[in-house]
Amino acid sequence: MENARGLDRRPAFMMLSLFLAIGSLIGCGGGGGGNSGSGSNTTYYRDADGDGYGDPAGAQTATSQPGGYVTDNTDCDDTDAAIHPAATEVADGVDNNCDGQVDEGVAGQLPSMSIADASISEGDNGTVSLIFTVSLSAPSTTSVSVDYATSDTSPASGSATAGSDYIAASGTLIIPAGSTSGTVTVSVIGDTMVETNETFTLELTNPIGSNLVTDTATGTILNDEASVRRLNDTGQVSCFTDTYISSAGLPCNDVSSGTDAFPGQDAEYGRDVVANDDSDGHAGFSYTKLDNNGTPLSASATSWECVRDEVTGLTWEVKTLDGGLRDATHTYTWYNTDTATNGGFSGVADGGVCSGSACDTQSYVQAINAIGLCGFNDWRMPTAEELSSLIDISVLSPNPSIDSRYFPNTQKSPDYWSGSPSLNILGNIAWQVDFSPTASFDIWEADMSNARHVRLVRD
């Protein structure tokens, strides 16, 4: 009996021991990865480009690795499988190996970028394309880009003006992989105005994939009317008969007044007929007011420093009444030490009455250029023909014979010196221009020692 009972207990004990051992294993997690609440969690990172390196911003915690996720979180661009910490850095303007540096150790392998100057004749109307070429020293394995923008070269003399001489341009140029050049196009505005060649600047910035060696270029707008300078008309818009010579004048080619019997008068020809618009100067005259930076102003502006003649292309000084350098009442003797332009006589130095400079024409020109009036430093004395082109013979006394809406403070006496010496055998003689409406002649000769007013000009 006892032996039988003992044999019966051993199997039961063994089964109980086995059950307890299995339970212990389960409680220690030996095979329970799928049991909620009993497994350990791991952080995984989204690997969108499949390069084995994850995006630190795309974290997910799980007890097993989700598809498309990895445990490494050191990728700096999860959209490009070629960019990761194990990648080789190449000269492409990109941080290929995610170390926070761009092209380290290989910057010298980047192609050099440069831009060349360009020029073009402006044409008479519409626009023409001025093309700048941007070059690489060698083709790149990836596309190369650079930003560009135009700007006026003012206050340097001969500056073109965006909006009137060319259309401002800016943007980004992309040179495709394998190419060695690209172009930037700027539209140049055509006109028929006689003027000097004008320039503007094109600047390159923010290069990607290249070393920028030459970052600026000059665009030159070539004047194509240089051989002929257009002339102003006289301002005369009335006609006369042999018996009616009143300064008020009569309508032209008019039967009732009798002017039809006297055809071919001044008022029947020229700009005063075809461009008779007082909005920008009397009759055929056309002027633009400029501020002290050379920026065009509206015709209604109440303060301006210079005037551009849109017919001749010349820019004129405007006189003041403030007692300063450009005061309209100041006078100067004619003086020019340049033997190539003084006709063999230098004239008389410092013989006028003025302030701000020695009181002679040469010193005044130097003083105006020193201050860069209206952004320019190429001011000069006008020729007699240029100065007389401002005369408006229709203006009645007591006003000076010039459009005072654009040239205020003009003096009727004494006259204004031109820069033209006379070939008079007496020597020391130069030409002067009279803006008095009662003058018998507009252009006179005078001894260089006389003190006269001065108005400077530039091309």
Number of C-alpha atoms within 10 A of each C-alpha: 5 7 7 8 9 10 10 11 10 11 11 10 11 11 11 11 12 11 11 12 12 11 12 12 12 13 12 10 14 11 11 14 13 11 9 8 9 14 15 10 12 12 16 25 25 25 26 18 18 16 17 20 26 27 23 18 11 14 16 16 12 12 15 14 16 13 9 14 22 21 19 16 20 19 27 20 20 23 14 14 16 16 22 23 16 14 13 13 23 19 22 22 23 17 22 25 23 19 14 11 13 19 21 17 11 13 17 12 16 23 22 17 23 20 24 16 15 16 17 16 18 27 18 15 11 11 17 18 16 19 17 20 15 22 20 22 14 16 19 21 15 15 17 26 19 19 15 19 17 22 18 19 19 19 16 15 19 23 23 24 20 16 10 13 20 24 14 18 15 16 12 15 17 16 22 16 12 13 16 17 19 17 14 19 13 21 17 27 21 20 17 19 20 21 20 20 18 21 24 23 18 25 16 23 14 13 19 17 26 26 19 19 12 15 16 18 20 20 25 22 26 17 21 20 18 14 8 10 15 15 16 22 22 22 27 22 22 17 27 24 18 9 7 14 11 10 13 13 15 18 18 23 18 14 10 8 15 18 20 16 14 14 15 12 16 17 20 18 13 17 20 21 17 11 13 18 15 11 12 20 20 25 22 24 27 21 25 19 26 24 17 16 15 22 15 18 15 11 15 10 12 10 11 21 19 26 24 22 21 19 19 22 19 20 23 26 22 22 23 17 13 10 13 14 17 22 19 21 20 20 25 28 26 37 25 23 14 12 10 8 13 19 19 16 20 18 23 22 20 21 20 21 17 22 15 14 19 19 23 28 33 23 18 27 20 16 19 22 16 13 11 17 20 24 20 21 20 18 23 21 21 21 19 21 14 18 23 21 17 20 23 23 19 20 20 15 12 10 16 24 25 26 20 14 14 22 21 15 16 22 18 20 13 17 22 26 34 27 25 20 28 22 14 11 7 8 15 22 22 27 23 29 25 24 26 25 21 16 11 9 11 18 20 16 16 19 19 27 20 18 25 26 27 30 21 23 22 20 18
